[in-house]
Amino acid sequence: MGLNWQHQLCKNPRPNPDIKTLFTDHTCSPPNGPLAPTPVNLPVAAVAKPAAYSSLGAHGPFPPTAAAANANALAGWMANASASSVQASVVTASSIPVPQNQVPILKRPRTPPAAPGMVDYPSTDHEQLMKRLRSAPSVEEVTYPSTRHQAPWSLEDLPRAVAVTLHQGSTVTSMDFHPSHHTLLLVGSSNGEITLWEVASRERLVSKQFKIWEMASCSVGFQASVTKDTPISVSRVTWSPDGNFVGVAFTKHLIHLYAYHGSNDLRQNLEIDAHIGAVNDLAFAHPNKQLCLVSCGDDKQIRVWDSAGRKLFNFEGHEAPVYSICPHHKENIQFIFSTAFDGKIKAWLYDNMGSRVDYDAPGHYCTTMLYSADGSRLFSCGTSKDGDSFLVEWNESEGAIKRSYIGFRKKSAGVVQFDTTQNHFLAAGEDSQIKFWDMDNNNILTSTDADGGLPSLPRLRFNKEGNLLAVTTADNGFKILANAAGLRSLRPIEPPSFEALRSPIESAAAKVSGSPAITNVNPVNCKVERSSPVRPSPIINGVDPNGRSMEKPRTMEDVTDRTKPWQLSEIVDAVQCRLVTLPEGSDSSSKVVRLLYTNSGIGVLALGSNGVQKLWKWTRNEQNPSGKATANVVPQHWQPNSGLLMANDVSGVNLEESVPCIALSKNDSYVMSACGGKVSLFNMMTFKVMTTFMAAPPASTFLAFHPQDNNIIAIGMEDSTIHIYNVRVDEVKSKLKGHQKRITGLAFSTNLNILVSSGADAQLCVWSIDTWEKRKSFTIQIPAGKAPVGDTRVQFHSDQMRLLVVHETQLAIYDASKMDRIRQWVPQDALSAPISYAAYSCNSQLVYATFFDGNIGVFDADSLRLRCRIAPSAYLSPAALNGSQSVHPLVVAANPLDPNQFAVGLTDGSVKVIEPTESEGKWGSSPPMDNGLLNGRTASSSTTSNHTPDQTQR
């Protein structure tokens, strides 16, 4: 339809009519009537995505009042359409006309009004239209008012308190909250797995490992590509706007569509061989009132698929792989924006007439565009190839940058991700922090490191309500940050004791109104301590490594510590805790020497001194609806139907002298172990040996998977060397020499890019992961009168910066960036026996330590102050306590999902899972920092400090 056709229907025809819209009939205003704006165009310079781009269902519908207020907000974009180039802060117009009475693009699509199908432009009329519009002067410009009236806000509105820390098991590559179930989080991983988490209950509802559903229907090219060794990762997960479907894009060819029927019911629905190479982005759209999938890929194509997998459109025109897509709509007009790796932006209508625009993205590389929740304000964030990042707000009426936000460091090795929330805040992940801005202020509002452990460029995602923020961690997991409302949604039932404390704290909370410098005291963080403790502050010896002036949120313990005298929690009877002994485990001839939880948190794996591994699994049933490990239910001693044992080859091995070792793959699919002989790789489902390698001598004594490549294994040896072994090519790539005795521990830090090894010589060595060169080595400080012998073990805190070092004479915390000792605890008083093992809880807030006399200590991980002692009488039977043979734990393992649950492996071959009572919910409380006095003793006798380190460099 052309302008002449529309003008014929005017009641007051004029030679040069004001055309308000292209797609509906109009009436020209009388000669003395108000002037109407010209047709408008879409802003195109701020288009793109990265993986953290919000789903279409992530934000609420556009309010009618906002629609009326912003009807002409984009008018100025068309006025500049004739310009061939503009300054960096001004972007030329798109050639897509948009009706005057339509509103800025919505994130959440609504069902289009009754309209005849998809919009189609006759080429001749379109060209005439553009010529006419380019020559027309801008009659009226509409801008947003400089002052926006919004409800009062506080820093407490920002979700900053660490409420939940969860372990995914592989690097998280994409996340998306359900559009209406605000605590349901969809997570995609680098190992190709997708997982649905109910973050309120910390429950992994369902996990789907990557697999090809129908290989025969895939292209020959894809079938050939999957035979190669490159892993297949998730590039994007997204919910459909109604929450009934889940879309998954992979780094090779495929798209998977699942139907979601609630709870853990996620069903395979559709598999599409969509692109040659990687599928880089995926989104849902609603053209022509039908739900469609829009995808883009390395093959430079953008494609639209219907719900049956039929290809509706194929858009060609990019000269580089397409990085992102951004479907939008304005009433009955549907668009797709795309951005390529060469920085080019194109826009498409659902027709076959090619791209309507061709412009450069800010930074000339990858950029994300997002609207505020109400659709009234447009923002973009991206990073150039040189590492410069840009976060800006656009003035849609002029096609110019309205505001540039300050706060990024100079260079970033990747693309910064961002999100918006509550029509007031922006958040971006950079420099291992989450940074927040008030939309109306150029300067950074505040930032948080989420108690440490974030990667350099964390991915992030708000839920629709804006009260929860999911952020990725460097240790293959993610954290949920929450504000007051978010904590209530995670813990809907509050204990009465908290209610009594709530009012005085709440009244003391500092409210702010636009000033980022005001210290914040968040009262609601108290709630989360009862079942999922807030992560401790990384303050070391009173020094805050980040130099932040903002006060840390209070926790429940901050309050209780001041209202009653602190007392060490002593568990001496079985009724004071929850306990389950795993069935068919006791074997006095085989001690439990290695113990692991499965990464999914549903099983426990034990390795005995005889080389046999045993697996126990909890199943989902009425007594255990979550299906996770619990001391309330006895698990099943699991074996395959074949009755096969998962046993190492110990022929010719002296079991008294052998050092068993074990490591589990991140996806729980296979386990690697040895017991004085060669290393065996077992299938966890069939218990069959998949392969063996590294035959003795020398024997393997410690095993660790490389955190970024399951095919690379660090193997500590009896002869004190460390072999870097590539399973895929069956070859030792490097041999590391630096210890004097056998290797007893290995720990990787991806943040510091190092491997730390420990030996039976009480020595620690630090190795570069890149070159495998030794950076440093030293012997730990042994208390006077003690010999530097015995196993030394190492484990990284979840922040990947602090290192727990365990020796029979001590627990110690080191700053691994400099290998300075921060804290040390030595056995004393009721815990005076040598230490047999120790490990961090899953959130690194606690340290569980076992002792040769049967005692178990629960320590605060930051201060190494004792919180709780569990006596052997609490978990051992009278027969074990009074028997001729001493029974005590040799190993402890922490549940990967529940920070208050742990398991111990004993010298009698049994395994026990222990939890606090449901009424307590945790192991004691944090000892007060009371000027050096602890429970009537000087702190120096309970904890000793080497020195105060310099501020940790993040």
ZAMARGU-4260 file (C-alpha; in steps of 0.2 Angstrom, whole numbers, plus 5000, padded with zeros to 4 digits):
<rodrens>
0) 5000/5000/5000 | 5007/5017/4996 | 5004/5035/5002 | 4992/5040/4988 | 4981/5025/4992
5) 4980/5030/5010 | 4977/5048/5006 | 4962/5045/4995 | 4952/5040/5011 | 4955/5057/5019
10) 4940/5068/5024 | 4951/5083/5022 | 4963/5080/5008 | 4978/5092/5006 | 4992/5093/4994
15) 5005/5088/5007 | 4996/5078/5020 | 5004/5073/5037 | 5006/5054/5036 | 5005/5047/5054
20) 5006/5029/5049 | 5009/5017/5035 | 4997/5003/5039 | 4981/5010/5044 | 4969/5023/5036
25) 4971/5041/5041 | 4962/5057/5041 | 4972/5073/5037 | 4971/5086/5050 | 4962/5103/5046
30) 4974/5116/5039 | 4974/5125/5057 | 4976/5108/5066 | 4991/5101/5075 | 5006/5095/5066
35) 5009/5077/5067 | 5026/5069/5068 | 5034/5060/5053 | 5035/5041/5052 | 5048/5035/5064
40) 5062/5022/5063 | 5070/5010/5075 | 5086/5014/5084 | 5099/5002/5076 | 5116/5006/5083
45) 5113/4998/5100 | 5108/4981/5094 | 5114/4964/5098 | 5116/4951/5112 | 5128/4941/5121
50) 5123/4925/5130 | 5116/4935/5144 | 5103/4943/5134 | 5086/4943/5142 | 5073/4931/5136
55) 5057/4938/5128 | 5048/4933/5144 | 5060/4941/5156 | 5050/4957/5159 | 5032/4963/5161
60) 5020/4969/5148 | 5020/4988/5143 | 5008/4998/5153 | 4995/5007/5143 | 5000/5024/5151
65) 5018/5022/5145 | 5012/5018/5128 | 5002/5034/5127 | 5017/5044/5134 | 5029/5037/5122
70) 5019/5035/5106 | 5031/5047/5096 | 5047/5044/5105 | 5056/5037/5090 | 5051/5051/5078
75) 5068/5058/5076 | 5076/5042/5069 | 5068/5045/5052 | 5073/5063/5051 | 5091/5058/5050
80) 5089/5044/5037 | 5097/5053/5023 | 5113/5055/5033 | 5127/5043/5026 | 5138/5044/5042
85) 5137/5052/5059 | 5148/5055/5074 | 5151/5040/5086 | 5137/5046/5098 | 5124/5048/5084
90) 5117/5034/5074 | 5109/5035/5057 | 5092/5029/5055 | 5085/5013/5050 | 5074/5011/5034
95) 5060/5002/5044 | 5045/5014/5046 | 5035/5012/5062 | 5018/5019/5064 | 5016/5034/5075
100) 5004/5027/5087 | 5016/5012/5091 | 5027/5011/5106 | 5046/5007/5108 | 5050/4989/5106
105) 5044/4977/5119 | 5054/4963/5127 | 5038/4953/5131 | 5028/4949/5115 | 5010/4951/5116
110) 4998/4942/5104 | 4997/4954/5089 | 4980/4961/5086 | 4969/4955/5072 | 4979/4959/5056
115) 4981/4951/5039 | 4996/4940/5042 | 5014/4945/5041 | 5018/4963/5034 | 5024/4963/5016
120) 5032/4978/5008 | 5029/4980/4989 | 5046/4985/4983 | 5041/5000/4972 | 5030/5008/4985
125) 5043/5005/4998 | 5056/5015/4988 | 5044/5029/4984 | 5040/5030/5003 | 5058/5031/5008
130) 5062/5044/4995 | 5047/5054/5001 | 5052/5052/5019 | 5070/5056/5016 | 5066/5073/5009
135) 5053/5078/5022 | 5059/5089/5036 | 5056/5084/5054 | 5040/5092/5059 | 5041/5088/5077
140) 5053/5080/5089 | 5048/5071/5104 | 5060/5068/5118 | 5059/5060/5135 | 5058/5072/5149
145) 5074/5075/5158 | 5066/5072/5175 | 5057/5055/5178 | 5046/5053/5192 | 5048/5036/5200
150) 5045/5028/5217 | 5058/5031/5231 | 5071/5018/5230 | 5085/5011/5241 | 5101/5002/5239
155) 5091/4988/5248 | 5081/4986/5232 | 5096/4979/5223 | 5099/4960/5225 | 5116/4959/5233
160) 5115/4947/5247 | 5122/4930/5243 | 5107/4919/5247 | 5111/4903/5237 | 5127/4895/5230
165) 5125/4880/5219 | 5137/4869/5209 | 5132/4866/5191 | 5147/4854/5188 | 5152/4863/5172
170) 5155/4881/5166 | 5138/4890/5165 | 5136/4897/5148 | 5118/4904/5149 | 5104/4907/5161
175) 5086/4912/5161 | 5073/4913/5174 | 5055/4907/5171 | 5044/4921/5165 | 5031/4918/5179
180) 5039/4906/5191 | 5052/4918/5198 | 5063/4906/5207 | 5064/4893/5193 | 5081/4895/5184
185) 5086/4887/5168 | 5105/4884/5166 | 5115/4879/5151 | 5133/4872/5153 | 5149/4870/5143
190) 5147/4851/5143 | 5131/4852/5134 | 5120/4849/5149 | 5104/4859/5153 | 5098/4860/5171
195) 5082/4866/5179 | 5084/4873/5196 | 5072/4877/5209 | 5083/4890/5218 | 5071/4892/5233
200) 5073/4874/5238 | 5091/4872/5231 | 5084/4858/5221 | 5090/4852/5204 | 5073/4847/5197
205) 5079/4840/5181 | 5096/4838/5171 | 5097/4834/5152 | 5114/4828/5146 | 5118/4833/5128
210) 5113/4819/5116 | 5108/4818/5098 | 5090/4813/5097 | 5089/4807/5079 | 5106/4806/5071
215) 5098/4799/5055 | 5088/4815/5052 | 5104/4826/5054 | 5114/4833/5040 | 5129/4823/5033
220) 5140/4838/5038 | 5134/4837/5056 | 5136/4818/5057 | 5154/4820/5051 | 5157/4834/5064
225) 5152/4825/5079 | 5165/4812/5076 | 5178/4825/5080 | 5184/4827/5098 | 5178/4845/5100
230) 5165/4846/5114 | 5147/4852/5111 | 5142/4866/5123 | 5126/4876/5126 | 5127/4893/5118
235) 5109/4899/5124 | 5095/4893/5134 | 5078/4903/5134 | 5060/4901/5140 | 5046/4904/5128
240) 5035/4920/5134 | 5022/4909/5141 | 5035/4897/5150 | 5028/4882/5141 | 5043/4879/5131
245) 5062/4879/5133 | 5074/4882/5118 | 5092/4877/5118 | 5105/4881/5106 | 5122/4872/5104
250) 5139/4876/5098 | 5137/4863/5084 | 5122/4864/5072 | 5108/4859/5083 | 5093/4867/5092
255) 5083/4857/5105 | 5065/4862/5110 | 5058/4855/5126 | 5040/4856/5132 | 5038/4860/5150
260) 5023/4854/5160 | 5028/4859/5177 | 5039/4853/5191 | 5053/4841/5184 | 5043/4837/5168
265) 5053/4843/5154 | 5050/4833/5138 | 5059/4832/5121 | 5049/4841/5108 | 5059/4845/5093
270) 5077/4844/5086 | 5082/4855/5072 | 5099/4854/5062 | 5098/4873/5061 | 5115/4879/5055
275) 5132/4874/5049 | 5144/4876/5063 | 5139/4884/5079 | 5121/4891/5083 | 5126/4907/5092
280) 5109/4913/5098 | 5091/4908/5099 | 5075/4917/5103 | 5056/4915/5103 | 5045/4927/5092
285) 5027/4928/5088 | 5025/4933/5069 | 5008/4930/5062 | 5002/4925/5079 | 5012/4909/5079
290) 5026/4904/5091 | 5042/4903/5081 | 5060/4901/5085 | 5073/4913/5078 | 5091/4907/5077
295) 5108/4913/5070 | 5125/4905/5067 | 5142/4903/5061 | 5136/4901/5043 | 5131/4919/5043
300) 5112/4915/5042 | 5097/4920/5052 | 5083/4907/5051 | 5065/4907/5057 | 5057/4890/5062
305) 5039/4886/5066 | 5035/4875/5081 | 5035/4859/5070 | 5053/4863/5064 | 5048/4869/5047
310) 5060/4883/5041 | 5049/4899/5037 | 5062/4911/5032 | 5081/4911/5029 | 5089/4929/5030
315) 5106/4931/5021 | 5117/4946/5020 | 5129/4946/5034 | 5147/4944/5028 | 5153/4937/5045
320) 5146/4924/5057 | 5130/4931/5066 | 5133/4934/5084 | 5116/4939/5090 | 5098/4941/5086
325) 5085/4952/5094 | 5067/4949/5088 | 5055/4964/5092 | 5038/4969/5088 | 5027/4985/5088
330) 5009/4980/5088 | 5007/4970/5072 | 5024/4974/5065 | 5037/4961/5068 | 5056/4964/5066
335) 5072/4955/5069 | 5089/4964/5073 | 5105/4954/5070 | 5123/4958/5074 | 5138/4949/5067
340) 5156/4947/5073 | 5162/4960/5061 | 5151/4973/5071 | 5138/4975/5057 | 5120/4977/5062
345) 5106/4972/5050 | 5087/4972/5053 | 5074/4961/5044 | 5055/4960/5042 | 5047/4943/5040
350) 5048/4943/5021 | 5061/4939/5008 | 5067/4956/5003 | 5083/4957/5012 | 5090/4968/5026
355) 5082/4985/5029 | 5098/4992/5037 | 5117/4990/5037 | 5126/4999/5051 | 5141/4997/5063
360) 5138/4992/5081 | 5145/5004/5095 | 5163/4997/5097 | 5162/4989/5080 | 5160/4972/5088
365) 5148/4963/5100 | 5134/4973/5108 | 5118/4969/5118 | 5103/4980/5117 | 5090/4979/5131
370) 5075/4990/5136 | 5069/4994/5153 | 5056/4983/5160 | 5042/4995/5155 | 5049/4997/5137
375) 5052/5015/5139 | 5071/5017/5139 | 5084/5009/5128 | 5101/5004/5133 | 5116/4995/5125
380) 5132/4987/5132 | 5146/4980/5122 | 5165/4978/5121 | 5176/4982/5107 | 5190/4970/5100
385) 5202/4981/5110 | 5193/4977/5126 | 5184/4994/5128 | 5167/4992/5135 | 5152/5004/5133
390) 5136/5005/5143 | 5124/5019/5136 | 5107/5025/5136 | 5099/5030/5119 | 5089/5045/5115
395) 5076/5037/5104 | 5069/5053/5097 | 5086/5059/5090 | 5096/5042/5087 | 5110/5049/5099
400) 5118/5043/5115 | 5109/5051/5129 | 5120/5045/5143 | 5136/5035/5145 | 5139/5026/5161
405) 5156/5026/5169 | 5164/5012/5179 | 5172/5000/5168 | 5190/4996/5169 | 5201/5000/5154
410) 5201/4983/5145 | 5191/4967/5145 | 5196/4951/5138 | 5179/4946/5131 | 5162/4954/5130
415) 5154/4962/5145 | 5136/4955/5149 | 5122/4966/5157 | 5104/4966/5162 | 5091/4979/5168
420) 5078/4978/5181 | 5064/4987/5190 | 5064/5001/5177 | 5078/5009/5188 | 5094/4999/5188
425) 5107/4992/5176 | 5119/4978/5181 | 5135/4972/5172 | 5148/4959/5175 | 5166/4965/5174
430) 5182/4963/5183 | 5175/4948/5194 | 5162/4959/5201 | 5144/4964/5198 | 5142/4983/5195
435) 5126/4992/5197 | 5120/5009/5190 | 5105/5020/5193 | 5098/5023/5176 | 5097/5042/5179
440) 5115/5043/5185 | 5131/5041/5175 | 5142/5036/5189 | 5142/5018/5196 | 5130/5016/5210
445) 5139/5001/5219 | 5147/4985/5216 | 5148/4968/5224 | 5160/4953/5222 | 5147/4942/5228
450) 5159/4936/5242 | 5172/4931/5229 | 5173/4917/5216 | 5166/4926/5201 | 5175/4924/5184
455) 5183/4940/5176 | 5167/4943/5166 | 5152/4935/5175 | 5136/4931/5166 | 5121/4938/5175
460) 5102/4937/5174 | 5088/4945/5184 | 5072/4937/5187 | 5056/4946/5181 | 5053/4954/5198
465) 5070/4960/5199 | 5072/4953/5217 | 5084/4939/5212 | 5100/4940/5202 | 5109/4924/5196
470) 5128/4926/5193 | 5140/4913/5187 | 5155/4908/5197 | 5172/4903/5192 | 5171/4886/5200
475) 5157/4879/5188 | 5142/4885/5197 | 5132/4901/5201 | 5125/4911/5215 | 5108/4919/5218
480) 5109/4936/5225 | 5093/4943/5233 | 5086/4958/5240 | 5073/4958/5254 | 5059/4952/5244
485) 5070/4940/5235 | 5075/4932/5252 | 5056/4931/5256 | 5053/4921/5240 | 5067/4910/5244
490) 5062/4907/5262 | 5043/4910/5263 | 5041/4903/5281 | 5051/4913/5294 | 5055/4906/5311
495) 5047/4916/5325 | 5064/4920/5333 | 5068/4930/5318 | 5052/4940/5318 | 5056/4945/5336
500) 5072/4952/5330 | 5066/4960/5313 | 5058/4976/5318 | 5073/4984/5327 | 5085/4980/5313
505) 5073/4985/5300 | 5071/5002/5308 | 5090/5004/5308 | 5092/5001/5290 | 5099/5016/5281
510) 5087/5021/5267 | 5095/5031/5252 | 5087/5041/5239 | 5099/5042/5224 | 5116/5043/5234
515) 5127/5028/5231 | 5139/5032/5245 | 5127/5029/5259 | 5131/5013/5269 | 5118/5000/5269
520) 5112/4988/5282 | 5101/4975/5275 | 5090/4967/5289 | 5083/4953/5278 | 5099/4944/5275
525) 5096/4937/5293 | 5083/4925/5286 | 5094/4916/5274 | 5106/4910/5287 | 5095/4897/5294
530) 5096/4886/5279 | 5108/4893/5267 | 5121/4903/5276 | 5126/4919/5268 | 5144/4918/5261
535) 5157/4925/5273 | 5165/4942/5269 | 5182/4940/5262 | 5189/4951/5276 | 5206/4944/5282
540) 5213/4949/5299 | 5202/4964/5298 | 5208/4969/5281 | 5195/4970/5267 | 5204/4964/5251
545) 5192/4975/5240 | 5194/4991/5251 | 5175/4994/5250 | 5167/5006/5262 | 5150/4998/5261
550) 5145/4989/5276 | 5142/4970/5274 | 5124/4965/5277 | 5120/4958/5294 | 5117/4939/5296
555) 5106/4930/5309 | 5122/4926/5319 | 5127/4945/5320 | 5111/4947/5330 | 5111/4931/5341
560) 5129/4933/5345 | 5125/4949/5354 | 5109/4944/5363 | 5116/4929/5372 | 5134/4923/5377
565) 5142/4912/5364 | 5144/4894/5368 | 5153/4880/5358 | 5140/4868/5351 | 5144/4850/5357
570) 5136/4835/5349 | 5139/4820/5360 | 5123/4810/5357 | 5114/4803/5341 | 5098/4813/5345
575) 5108/4829/5343 | 5110/4827/5325 | 5103/4817/5310 | 5113/4802/5304 | 5112/4788/5292
580) 5124/4773/5290 | 5125/4768/5272 | 5119/4750/5269 | 5131/4735/5265 | 5146/4746/5268
585) 5155/4739/5283 | 5170/4729/5279 | 5183/4728/5293 | 5196/4721/5280 | 5194/4737/5269
590) 5195/4755/5276 | 5186/4769/5267 | 5201/4779/5262 | 5193/4791/5248 | 5175/4798/5248
595) 5166/4808/5236 | 5148/4815/5233 | 5142/4815/5215 | 5141/4832/5208 | 5122/4831/5206
600) 5121/4828/5225 | 5111/4812/5224 | 5125/4799/5228 | 5140/4795/5238 | 5155/4786/5231
605) 5168/4777/5242 | 5185/4769/5238 | 5191/4756/5250 | 5209/4751/5254 | 5206/4735/5244
610) 5203/4745/5228 | 5184/4742/5227 | 5173/4757/5224 | 5155/4757/5231 | 5141/4769/5225
615) 5125/4774/5235 | 5111/4783/5227 | 5096/4792/5235 | 5080/4790/5224 | 5065/4802/5223
620) 5050/4795/5233 | 5037/4801/5246 | 5050/4801/5260 | 5063/4810/5249 | 5053/4821/5236
625) 5069/4830/5231 | 5079/4814/5227 | 5095/4822/5235 | 5106/4815/5248 | 5099/4816/5265
630) 5101/4808/5282 | 5083/4806/5284 | 5082/4792/5271 | 5093/4776/5269 | 5100/4776/5251
635) 5101/4761/5240 | 5118/4752/5238 | 5118/4754/5219 | 5125/4741/5207 | 5121/4737/5189
640) 5111/4722/5184 | 5126/4713/5179 | 5132/4713/5197 | 5149/4719/5192 | 5160/4727/5205
645) 5169/4743/5202 | 5186/4736/5207 | 5203/4741/5203 | 5216/4729/5197 | 5227/4726/5212
650) 5236/4710/5206 | 5254/4711/5212 | 5250/4726/5223 | 5254/4727/5242 | 5238/4735/5248
655) 5246/4739/5265 | 5258/4751/5256 | 5247/4757/5241 | 5239/4774/5241 | 5222/4774/5233
660) 5216/4789/5223 | 5200/4794/5214 | 5192/4808/5204 | 5175/4810/5197 | 5170/4818/5180
665) 5160/4834/5181 | 5145/4826/5174 | 5146/4810/5185 | 5147/4799/5170 | 5164/4791/5174
670) 5176/4789/5188 | 5194/4787/5187 | 5204/4778/5201 | 5219/4768/5206 | 5225/4757/5220
675) 5244/4754/5218 | 5242/4749/5200 | 5237/4756/5184 | 5223/4769/5183 | 5206/4763/5177
680) 5192/4773/5170 | 5175/4766/5175 | 5158/4769/5167 | 5147/4775/5182 | 5131/4766/5174
685) 5138/4749/5170 | 5154/4749/5181 | 5164/4743/5166 | 5182/4748/5164 | 5182/4759/5149
690) 5201/4760/5148 | 5217/4759/5159 | 5233/4769/5158 | 5248/4774/5168 | 5254/4757/5174
695) 5265/4756/5189 | 5278/4758/5194 | 5278/4772/5199 | 5261/4771/5206 | 5248/4785/5205
700) 5244/4793/5222 | 5233/4807/5217 | 5221/4811/5203 | 5213/4828/5197 | 5204/4833/5182
705) 5209/4849/5173 | 5195/4861/5177 | 5193/4866/5159 | 5196/4850/5150 | 5190/4833/5156
710) 5203/4825/5144 | 5218/4832/5154 | 5222/4824/5170 | 5235/4829/5183 | 5242/4813/5191
715) 5252/4814/5206 | 5265/4799/5208 | 5273/4789/5221 | 5290/4795/5214 | 5286/4813/5219
720) 5283/4818/5200 | 5266/4825/5193 | 5261/4819/5176 | 5250/4830/5165 | 5241/4816/5155
725) 5230/4818/5140 | 5217/4804/5139 | 5212/4807/5121 | 5229/4804/5114 | 5236/4793/5128
730) 5251/4803/5131 | 5260/4812/5145 | 5261/4830/5140 | 5272/4836/5154 | 5281/4829/5169
735) 5283/4841/5184 | 5297/4838/5197 | 5299/4848/5213 | 5293/4837/5227 | 5304/4825/5238
740) 5291/4812/5242 | 5275/4806/5235 | 5261/4818/5229 | 5246/4818/5242 | 5236/4833/5235
745) 5232/4843/5219 | 5221/4858/5217 | 5218/4869/5202 | 5213/4888/5202 | 5206/4895/5186
750) 5206/4912/5193 | 5225/4912/5197 | 5229/4900/5182 | 5239/4888/5194 | 5240/4871/5200
755) 5245/4869/5218 | 5252/4852/5223 | 5256/4845/5240 | 5267/4830/5246 | 5271/4819/5260
760) 5286/4830/5262 | 5275/4844/5269 | 5280/4854/5254 | 5268/4864/5243 | 5273/4868/5225
765) 5264/4881/5213 | 5264/4877/5194 | 5258/4888/5180 | 5244/4880/5170 | 5249/4888/5154
770) 5267/4882/5154 | 5268/4870/5168 | 5283/4879/5175 | 5286/4879/5194 | 5282/4896/5201
775) 5286/4893/5219 | 5289/4880/5232 | 5290/4880/5251 | 5288/4869/5266 | 5273/4872/5277
780) 5277/4878/5295 | 5276/4863/5306 | 5273/4866/5325 | 5289/4864/5336 | 5293/4846/5340
785) 5283/4839/5326 | 5291/4830/5311 | 5287/4836/5293 | 5280/4819/5288 | 5262/4813/5284
790) 5250/4818/5270 | 5247/4836/5266 | 5231/4840/5257 | 5226/4856/5248 | 5209/4862/5242
795) 5204/4879/5235 | 5190/4890/5243 | 5176/4893/5230 | 5184/4911/5227 | 5198/4902/5219
800) 5210/4913/5229 | 5211/4906/5247 | 5219/4889/5249 | 5215/4876/5263 | 5230/4866/5268
805) 5228/4851/5279 | 5241/4842/5288 | 5240/4830/5304 | 5247/4845/5314 | 5237/4859/5308
810) 5223/4867/5297 | 5230/4883/5288 | 5222/4896/5276 | 5234/4903/5263 | 5232/4918/5251
815) 5237/4908/5235 | 5241/4923/5225 | 5256/4926/5236 | 5256/4910/5246 | 5256/4920/5262
820) 5248/4911/5277 | 5233/4920/5283 | 5227/4908/5297 | 5232/4892/5306 | 5224/4881/5319
825) 5233/4867/5328 | 5225/4853/5338 | 5221/4857/5356 | 5210/4854/5371 | 5195/4843/5366
830) 5202/4841/5348 | 5220/4837/5352 | 5222/4822/5342 | 5231/4822/5325 | 5220/4828/5310
835) 5215/4814/5298 | 5206/4824/5284 | 5198/4841/5282 | 5187/4849/5268 | 5178/4865/5264
840) 5159/4865/5264 | 5151/4867/5247 | 5149/4886/5250 | 5166/4887/5258 | 5159/4895/5274
845) 5164/4880/5285 | 5178/4868/5286 | 5174/4850/5292 | 5189/4841/5300 | 5191/4823/5306
850) 5203/4817/5320 | 5211/4801/5323 | 5202/4799/5340 | 5185/4800/5331 | 5181/4818/5335
855) 5174/4829/5321 | 5176/4848/5321 | 5166/4861/5312 | 5176/4877/5309 | 5172/4894/5303
860) 5181/4894/5287 | 5187/4913/5288 | 5193/4913/5305 | 5197/4894/5308 | 5187/4896/5325
865) 5179/4880/5331 | 5160/4881/5330 | 5155/4864/5334 | 5162/4847/5340 | 5154/4831/5336
870) 5160/4817/5348 | 5162/4799/5342 | 5148/4794/5354 | 5136/4804/5342 | 5139/4793/5327
875) 5147/4777/5332 | 5138/4762/5339 | 5142/4756/5357 | 5151/4741/5349 | 5162/4752/5338
880) 5166/4763/5353 | 5170/4749/5365 | 5178/4737/5352 | 5196/4731/5352 | 5200/4740/5336
885) 5199/4759/5336 | 5186/4766/5324 | 5188/4783/5317 | 5186/4793/5301 | 5199/4793/5288
890) 5191/4805/5276 | 5177/4818/5275 | 5167/4824/5260 | 5155/4839/5259 | 5139/4838/5250
895) 5140/4849/5234 | 5123/4857/5237 | 5120/4857/5256 | 5133/4866/5266 | 5128/4858/5282
900) 5129/4840/5276 | 5144/4830/5276 | 5149/4811/5275 | 5163/4802/5284 | 5172/4786/5278
905) 5178/4776/5293 | 5192/4763/5297 | 5179/4749/5298 | 5173/4751/5280 | 5157/4760/5284
910) 5151/4777/5278 | 5140/4789/5287 | 5130/4804/5282 | 5128/4817/5295 | 5117/4833/5296
915) 5112/4845/5310 | 5094/4842/5317 | 5080/4851/5307 | 5076/4862/5322 | 5094/4868/5322
920) 5098/4869/5303 | 5116/4872/5305 | 5132/4867/5315 | 5133/4879/5330 | 5136/4898/5327
925) 5151/4908/5323 | 5162/4912/5338 | 5163/4931/5342 | 5178/4941/5338 | 5179/4948/5356
930) 5196/4956/5357 | 5206/4940/5357 | 5195/4931/5370 | 5187/4915/5364 | 5176/4905/5377
935) 5186/4911/5391 | 5203/4908/5383 | 5215/4919/5373 | 5212/4918/5354 | 5230/4914/5351
940) 5228/4898/5359 | 5214/4893/5348 | 5219/4901/5332 | 5236/4908/5327 | 5240/4920/5313
945) 5256/4920/5303 | 5254/4938/5298 | 5241/4950/5290 | 5243/4949/5271 | 5243/4964/5260
950) 5226/4968/5251 | 5222/4954/5239 | 5222/4959/5221 | 5207/4954/5212
</rodrens>
